[in-house]
Structure formats: structure tokens, C-alpha cells
Amino acid sequence: MDQFDLQANRISIEVLENVVIQNAASPMRHSIKSLAKLRCHIDLDDFGTAQNPFNPLR
């Protein structure tokens, strides 16, 4: 963001829901949380697979 002078709220990251429901200590989940704290948009995807894990997401 610094290199290209981008504002965090102009960035959107698309993440599969199975990444979000991983172990809370996973490096990927830590990175997603860090980006969210910077105010990047985090979009969940892959809900069209008929395996919607809504309970674990809560």
C-alpha cells in the first residue's frame, strides 16, 4: 500500500470461507485479521458449493 500510495479502504481481498474457519492460529487467518484491522475489505466467497459452513463462521 505504501509503495503505490493506496488507501486500505480501496483494497478488497476475496477469501474462501474454508480459510476463515481454519484454526485461529493459522498464518493465513492472522494475515486476514491484520488486513481487516487496516480497514481493507474482506469478502467471503465460495458459498455456491452447497457446503455452506454458516455455524463455524459464527
DSSP file (Angstrom, degrees, kcal/mol; ACC not computed):
  #  RESIDUE AA STRUCTURE BP1 BP2  ACC     N-H-->O    O-->H-N    N-H-->O    O-->H-N    TCO  KAPPA ALPHA  PHI   PSI    X-CA   Y-CA   Z-CA
    1    1 A M     >>       0   0    0      0, 0.0     5,-2.5     0, 0.0     4,-0.5   0.000 360.0 360.0 360.0 -39.9    0.0    0.0    0.0
    2    2 A D  T >45 +     0   0    0      3,-0.2     3,-0.7     1,-0.2     5,-0.0   0.910 360.0  56.0 -66.6 -41.7    2.9    2.4    0.8
    3    3 A Q  T 345S+     0   0    0      1,-0.2    -1,-0.2     2,-0.1     0, 0.0   0.871 120.8  28.4 -60.4 -38.7    4.7    1.6   -2.4
    4    4 A F  T 345S-     0   0    0      2,-0.1    -1,-0.2     0, 0.0    -2,-0.2   0.279 107.6-118.1-108.1   9.5    1.8    2.5   -4.6
    5    5 A D  T <<5 +     0   0    0     -3,-0.7     2,-0.4    -4,-0.5    -3,-0.2   0.917  56.0 163.3  54.4  49.0    0.2    5.1   -2.3
    6    6 A L      < -     0   0    0     -5,-2.5     2,-0.3     2,-0.0    -1,-0.2  -0.790  37.9-128.6 -99.4 140.6   -3.0    3.1   -1.9
    7    7 A Q    >   -     0   0    0     -2,-0.4     3,-2.0     1,-0.1     4,-0.2  -0.700  18.4-129.3 -84.3 139.4   -5.6    3.6    0.8
    8    8 A A  G >  S+     0   0    0     -2,-0.3     3,-1.9     1,-0.3    33,-0.5   0.843 105.8  61.8 -59.0 -36.1   -6.5    0.4    2.6
    9    9 A N  G 3  S+     0   0    0      1,-0.3    -1,-0.3    31,-0.2    31,-0.1   0.549  97.2  60.6 -71.7  -3.9  -10.2    1.0    2.2
   10   10 A R  G <  S+     0   0    0     -3,-2.0     2,-0.4     2,-0.0    -1,-0.3   0.403  91.0  85.5 -96.8   0.1   -9.8    0.9   -1.6
   11   11 A I    <   -     0   0    0     -3,-1.9    30,-2.9    -4,-0.2     2,-0.4  -0.865  57.2-168.7-107.9 135.2   -8.5   -2.7   -1.4
   12   12 A S  E     -a   41   0A   0     -2,-0.4     2,-0.5    28,-0.2    30,-0.2  -0.988   3.4-162.8-124.8 127.2  -10.7   -5.8   -1.4
   13   13 A I  E     -a   42   0A   0     28,-3.3    30,-3.2    -2,-0.4     2,-0.5  -0.933   9.2-149.1-110.2 126.7   -9.4   -9.2   -0.6
   14   14 A E  E     -a   43   0A   0     -2,-0.5     2,-0.4    28,-0.2    30,-0.2  -0.855  20.3-177.5 -99.2 126.9  -11.6  -12.2   -1.6
   15   15 A V  E     -a   44   0A   0     28,-3.4    30,-2.3    -2,-0.5     2,-0.2  -0.964  27.5-119.7-128.1 137.1  -11.2  -15.2    0.7
   16   16 A L  E >>  -a   45   0A   0     -2,-0.4     3,-1.5    28,-0.2     4,-1.0  -0.503  27.6-123.0 -71.3 144.5  -12.7  -18.7    0.6
   17   17 A E  H 3> S+     0   0    0     28,-1.7     4,-1.7     1,-0.3     3,-0.1   0.805 108.9  63.9 -63.6 -27.9  -14.8  -19.5    3.7
   18   18 A N  H 34 S+     0   0    0      1,-0.2    -1,-0.3     2,-0.2     4,-0.1   0.765  99.1  55.5 -68.4 -21.5  -12.8  -22.6    4.5
   19   19 A V  H X4 S+     0   0    0     -3,-1.5     3,-0.9     1,-0.2    -1,-0.2   0.874 106.8  50.4 -71.6 -37.8   -9.8  -20.3    5.1
   20   20 A V  H 3< S+     0   0    0     -4,-1.0    -2,-0.2     1,-0.2    -1,-0.2   0.840 108.1  51.1 -70.3 -33.7  -11.8  -18.2    7.6
   21   21 A I  T 3< S+     0   0    0     -4,-1.7    -1,-0.2     3,-0.0    -2,-0.2   0.396  88.3 112.1 -88.7   5.9  -12.9  -21.3    9.6
   22   22 A Q  S <  S-     0   0    0     -3,-0.9    -3,-0.1     1,-0.2     4,-0.0  -0.102  88.3 -56.3 -64.7 172.5   -9.3  -22.6    9.9
   23   23 A N    >   -     0   0    0      1,-0.1     3,-2.2     2,-0.1     6,-0.2  -0.251  50.9-124.3 -49.6 133.8   -7.5  -22.8   13.2
   24   24 A A  T 3  S+     0   0    0      1,-0.3    -1,-0.1    -3,-0.1    -2,-0.1   0.727 109.5  56.2 -58.7 -22.8   -7.4  -19.3   14.7
   25   25 A A  T 3  S+     0   0    0      4,-0.1    -1,-0.3     5,-0.0    -2,-0.1   0.399  78.0 123.7 -91.2   3.0   -3.6  -19.5   15.0
   26   26 A S    <>  -     0   0    0     -3,-2.2     4,-2.1     1,-0.1     5,-0.2  -0.358  67.8-127.7 -67.2 144.3   -3.1  -20.2   11.2
   27   27 A P  H  > S+     0   0    0      0, 0.0     4,-2.2     0, 0.0     5,-0.2   0.868 108.7  53.9 -58.7 -38.0   -0.8  -17.7    9.4
   28   28 A M  H  > S+     0   0    0      1,-0.2     4,-2.3     2,-0.2     5,-0.2   0.929 108.8  47.4 -64.0 -44.8   -3.4  -17.1    6.7
   29   29 A R  H  > S+     0   0    0     -6,-0.2     4,-2.4     1,-0.2    -1,-0.2   0.885 110.2  53.2 -65.2 -37.8   -6.0  -16.2    9.3
   30   30 A H  H  X S+     0   0    0     -4,-2.1     4,-2.2     2,-0.2    -1,-0.2   0.914 109.1  49.5 -61.6 -42.6   -3.6  -13.9   11.1
   31   31 A S  H  X S+     0   0    0     -4,-2.2     4,-2.3     2,-0.2    -2,-0.2   0.903 109.8  50.8 -63.4 -41.9   -2.8  -12.1    7.8
   32   32 A I  H  X S+     0   0    0     -4,-2.3     4,-2.3     1,-0.2    -1,-0.2   0.919 110.4  49.3 -63.0 -43.6   -6.6  -11.7    7.0
   33   33 A K  H  X S+     0   0    0     -4,-2.4     4,-2.2     1,-0.2    -1,-0.2   0.903 110.0  51.7 -62.4 -40.7   -7.1  -10.2   10.5
   34   34 A S  H  X S+     0   0    0     -4,-2.2     4,-1.2     1,-0.2    -2,-0.2   0.912 110.3  48.0 -63.2 -42.7   -4.2   -7.8   10.0
   35   35 A L  H  <>S+     0   0    0     -4,-2.3     5,-2.4     1,-0.2     4,-0.3   0.891 110.6  52.0 -64.9 -39.1   -5.6   -6.6    6.7
   36   36 A A  H ><5S+     0   0    0     -4,-2.3     3,-1.5     1,-0.2    -2,-0.2   0.890 105.2  55.1 -64.3 -39.0   -9.0   -6.1    8.2
   37   37 A K  H 3<5S+     0   0    0     -4,-2.2    -1,-0.2     1,-0.3    -2,-0.2   0.809 103.8  55.1 -63.7 -28.9   -7.5   -4.0   11.0
   38   38 A L  T 3<5S-     0   0    0     -4,-1.2    -1,-0.3    -3,-0.2    -2,-0.2   0.545 124.6-109.0 -77.8  -6.8   -6.0   -1.8    8.4
   39   39 A R  T < 5 +     0   0    0     -3,-1.5    -3,-0.2    -4,-0.3     2,-0.2   0.678  65.8 152.3  83.0  22.9   -9.6   -1.4    7.0
   40   40 A C      < -     0   0    0     -5,-2.4     2,-0.4   -30,-0.1    -1,-0.3  -0.539  52.4-107.6 -71.8 150.1   -9.1   -3.5    3.9
   41   41 A H  E     -a   12   0A   0    -30,-2.9   -28,-3.3   -33,-0.5     2,-0.6  -0.673  29.9-158.0 -81.8 133.0  -12.4   -5.0    2.7
   42   42 A I  E     -a   13   0A   0     -2,-0.4     2,-0.5   -30,-0.2   -28,-0.2  -0.961   8.0-167.6-114.8 116.6  -12.5   -8.8    3.2
   43   43 A D  E     -a   14   0A   0    -30,-3.2   -28,-3.4    -2,-0.6     2,-0.4  -0.898  12.4-142.0-107.7 129.2  -15.0  -10.6    1.0
   44   44 A L  E     +a   15   0A   0     -2,-0.5     2,-0.3   -30,-0.2   -28,-0.2  -0.717  27.9 176.6 -87.7 139.1  -16.1  -14.2    1.7
   45   45 A D  E     +a   16   0A   0    -30,-2.3   -28,-1.7    -2,-0.4   -31,-0.0  -0.808  42.8  62.5-134.2 173.6  -16.6  -16.4   -1.4
   46   46 A D    >   +     0   0    0     -2,-0.3     3,-0.9   -30,-0.2     5,-0.3   0.706  52.8 133.6  82.3  25.5  -17.4  -20.0   -2.4
   47   47 A F  G >   +     0   0    0      1,-0.2     3,-0.7    -3,-0.1     5,-0.2   0.527  58.2  77.0 -79.9  -3.4  -20.8  -20.2   -0.8
   48   48 A G  G 3   +     0   0    0      1,-0.2    -1,-0.2     2,-0.1    -2,-0.0   0.309  68.9  87.1 -86.3  10.1  -22.1  -21.7   -4.0
   49   49 A T  G <  S-     0   0    0     -3,-0.9    -1,-0.2     1,-0.0    -2,-0.1   0.440  96.6-122.3 -90.4   1.1  -20.6  -25.2   -3.3
   50   50 A A  S <  S+     0   0    0     -3,-0.7    -2,-0.1     1,-0.1    -3,-0.1   0.647  93.4  97.2  65.5  15.9  -23.6  -26.4   -1.2
   51   51 A Q        +     0   0    0     -5,-0.3    -1,-0.1    -4,-0.0    -3,-0.1  -0.309  53.4 171.0-123.3  47.0  -21.3  -26.9    1.7
   52   52 A N        -     0   0    0     -5,-0.2     2,-1.3     1,-0.1     3,-0.3  -0.448  21.6-160.1 -67.9 113.7  -22.0  -23.7    3.5
   53   53 A P     >  +     0   0    0      0, 0.0     4,-1.5     0, 0.0    -1,-0.1  -0.420  32.7 150.7 -90.8  60.5  -20.4  -23.8    6.9
   54   54 A F  H  >  +     0   0    0     -2,-1.3     4,-1.4     1,-0.2    -2,-0.0   0.886  66.7  55.5 -63.4 -39.9  -22.5  -21.0    8.5
   55   55 A N  H  4 S+     0   0    0     -3,-0.3     3,-0.5     1,-0.2    -1,-0.2   0.931 107.9  47.1 -61.6 -46.4  -22.3  -22.3   12.0
   56   56 A P  H  4 S+     0   0    0      0, 0.0    -1,-0.2     0, 0.0    -2,-0.2   0.838 107.6  58.2 -64.2 -29.3  -18.5  -22.4   12.1
   57   57 A L  H  <        0   0    0     -4,-1.5    -2,-0.2     1,-0.3    -3,-0.1   0.836 360.0 360.0 -67.8 -31.1  -18.4  -18.9   10.7
   58   58 A R     <        0   0    0     -4,-1.4    -1,-0.3    -3,-0.5    -3,-0.1   0.510 360.0 360.0 -65.5 360.0  -20.5  -17.6   13.6
